[in-house]
Structures are given as structure tokens and as C-alpha cells.
């Protein structure tokens, strides 16, 4: 059975986009619950400024209070050297750096040209060298909601530059759910061939309902690392109407149905997912938490037994 | 480009499961809108008793008032010879007969054993011979929410019996969204090999989020006919928490992104989908109608231009 490494991003990518601040106690309790489920990584929080992302202003406190589980990596989003220093003080296992492969999206999201972002992130990679693992998440790799197509060559140009800096991994993000399975197959083949030594993660959104189809295509092309968000939380403010990340429990349910080894305790994960609407105060897109996994059967209506007897 | 034949089932499978009766005028207007979109078939209504399915008690009136479009087939659900006579009086192009491959589901849904259902439907096929095309929809072909696994051999046993009766087509239904893509691939290969002369349709539900992944798997295995429901309406009362059929516009959007020829005017279809919540009085699961198709770009925030100039 192929081993799939699944990363949970709900407390960062999900909660960052929530309209209301999720209380620190709830964040810590949820992360501790998720830590017991068998994830490869949990993206705990973001060491950005409290002004830029007020919903994650409790980064230090969350990192200080969560239970550390052997074998589970904590990863944190880091925008610059100052953020990296804070992350190191908090003993994060991995720094996750972000920039966009689309110039317009990078300007909209990070308020600087891509070349400036790259320069700043290079400093972080150099500072982290020998101290902590670094992953780089590249946004809009399957299209930009403002520019449209982002050519594969442009994605690879940025991926190459970070690979040359010696990062441990790259996450290729479909930030606003523009990828389709044909494009994912092509990208997955290219990535596997070009970066055999890197941790290569794919990050899908379900904006147009294709999230799990894209996951299927990527898995079939041999990609083994994926991000997902509990309940399907998340989104992107630059793509109105966009729903969130692929739902972790729906994705893991499908991967397990396909016979893949995710290392995840699905019943435990579903229990966590079922508490999520209470934490965020609204319904969430995830479906398996509502319908139950395939294996969960339902009783037949009482009249079925009567009918069986009548027709016996 | 491979030609995909897509069937719309919202006014039957969707409206049948709505809590409130959809007014006849709305049904007729919606079908006329959908008839202009390029579907292969529209399942207009059901000729069951008004007591059994009160939401479709206006079957004759709907069939009498809709505009007939050359090249578009109207299909109607028919439970027995009496229903078939009503359908023929209304000039339906196809009769769609239904039974389940699961004994328990057949008892729950049709209140008789499968063998009784088969006997009744055989009479309908014989009566329709030479007068109107017949399709048979087999429920629970990928699992039963009460029995669990339904072996492929059991599905094929019933499919064979109808194929021997000379039906034009079979629809293999994942009635409560239990199929996963590995299972769909296997089933699709078997069906293509075993029934080369029949119209072979797959009918998926998105209960556990795998609807479009299953569609992808089936398309990649050469299946070319699919059912879907506008907005993703539909469901099954025997699987609590179940969401509906795969959403037609989301499915067609993905098929077109994959470069397949669906024959569907997607912008027109999305316009119809966007009016659906007003017709049924609630939000619907479909996502492309909310987020827009991949090709629909969004303007960059105003500060992006300022940033471009500042960094120029």
C-alpha cells in the first residue's frame, strides 16, 4: 500500500480566513485533537504581524501550549526573517514560506513584486540553514484569478530557484481552485521528474468542485503529499464566491477507500470535524462528517421486515 | 474530442426530493431553459401515482406544456404498465424503469422484492417494444446504505437480464454516493466490455464529496454518458445526511476543462443554475454557479496598480 503523507492546515489557512477570531483555547484544543489523528504535519499558525492577520495574533501562545507528538511535525507560515526568528523561538519543526507565481496575485496578497518576495525569502532560507527545515508554498500554480493562465514554465522557474537554495520541500498550490485534473496530471508528472529529491506537496482548493478529482489525478501520478483543511475551511479573498481548501476528512476518506495508507485514524478525525461547526459558529463544507463514511450503514425502515415476511 | 452525452435529472430526481412542491409553471419554464442548453436527455418527470410522489403529481401537464427541441430526448420515470401508457400518451421519447440491485433497498424504496420488480418491468419492456425506447436504471450498484457491499456479479446479473430483454440502455446508479474511483474504474471496464451495444450511463451522487472524482475515473475508462442534477439537487431518504446528485454544471464545467465535447452551452446553463435557488427556496450545493467558471477572471484590487508604479 502506498503511503500518503497528509498535512492539516485548518488552524492556519482555515482560521486565518474566518470572519471571527477563534479563541486560543479552542485552537489549542483542536490542534491537540488533530495531533492524535496521524497527520504528517500540522500547519499550526502564522508568524506574520498581528495587524496583517489578526485572526492568528496568538501564534506564540498557541505554539507554546500545544502538545508535541513524536513523529508529527509542526509547520508555521513565516513571511520574513523576523517571523522566522519568532518561529524558531517557538520550536517550530518547519518554516513554510509563501510567495505567488503570479505577479498580480503576489502584489495583491503580499504587496510587493515577486522578485522582492524571493529576495526576502532567500534570506529566511539562509538563516534557517542547518537549524530548521524549510518548505516553500508557491501560490496560483494552476492559474491566477486576476491574470488567468500561469504557464507551467513560470511555476518551474520559481520552483527551480528555491530548489537551488536547498529547501526541503515545495508545495504547489491551487490557491483559488482553478486546476482541473488534466492539468494536475501533467504538473504532477513534471514535478516528480524534475524534483526527485524534494518533498513535493500538492495543495488543492475545492472552489469549483474539482478538489477530490484533482487529488485523485495527483495520487494516480505518484504524488504522495497533500494539504487539506478540516471541514473544508479556508478560501481566498481575491476570488469572490470561492469555497475553501479540499476537506481533509473527505480527502482522507477517499484515499482510504482507494486502499492507500494515510496513517490517519478516520473515526477520530471525523469526531474532530463534527465539533468544528461549534468552534467557528457556522456550517462547514465537509460531507463525510455529515453523511458518515461509506462503511457506516443505516437501519432499514421497519416496514421492510413486514414486506419480507409478506412476500416470503 | 470525445463526445460526452449528458442527461439532466433535476426536475425528476431533484424536485421529487424537495420539501415543497415546485409549481408547474416553474417546472415548465426551467425545462424549456434547460432544453436550450444542449443536453442529450432531460428526465422530465415521473409517471408514478400522485400519492407515492406528490411532488411530481403534475406529470401530464408538464409533459404537455414543455417545448420539444429536435435532438433532445425527453425521458420519464415509469414504474409499471399503467405509467408506461401515461408516458406514451404524453409522447415521451424514452421510458426510464427503475429497480434496485439490493434486495433491502428495493423493499424499502419500491415495497416489493427485486424479482417482483423485474417481472413488472419486463411487462413494460414488452409493451414498449417497437413503440418507445427503454432505459433501465439500476439502483445501489456501488453499495447499499442498508446492506453494504453489492457485489459486481449481482449488478451484472440484473443488467444481463434487462440486456436480454432488449432494452436500449442501462443506467448504473450510485444511489447514495458510496462509490469510490477505484471501484468506478473497475465497473466501467466491465460494463464497456460486457455491453458494447447498449447505451451505458453512469449516475453518481456527491454524498461523500467523491462525485466528480468518480466522474473523472469513469470518463478516463471510456464511459460517455452521465446523469447530473442542476445545482446538485436530489438525494435519498434512506441515507440520512446525504447530499444530492452530482451537480450538472460543476460536472460539465470539469468535462469541458478536460477538453471533452459535452455539447452544452455552459454560460446558458449557469444562468439557469443561478435561478434555481429562487425556484426551490433554498441554497443549492453547486459551486461553479457561485464561483464562476475557471475562465472568469476578477479585477485586481486598486492598490495593485499603485504598487506596480511604486516598484517600477
Interface residues (C-beta under 8 A of the other chain):
Chain A: X104 X107 X108 X111 X112 X113 X116 X143 X145 X146 X147 X148 X177 X178 X180 X181 X182 X183 X206 X207 X208 X209 X210 X211 X212 X213 X215 X216 X217 X238 X239 X240 X241 X242 X243 X247 X250 X253 X254 X257 X258 X259 X286 X287 X288 X290 X291 X292 X293 X294 X295 X297 X298 X299 X300 X301 X303 X304 X307 X308 X311
Chain B: X104 X107 X108 X111 X112 X113 X116 X143 X145 X146 X147 X148 X177 X178 X180 X181 X182 X183 X206 X207 X208 X209 X210 X211 X212 X213 X215 X216 X217 X238 X239 X240 X241 X242 X243 X247 X250 X253 X254 X257 X258 X259 X286 X287 X288 X290 X291 X292 X293 X294 X295 X297 X298 X299 X300 X301 X303 X304 X307 X308 X311
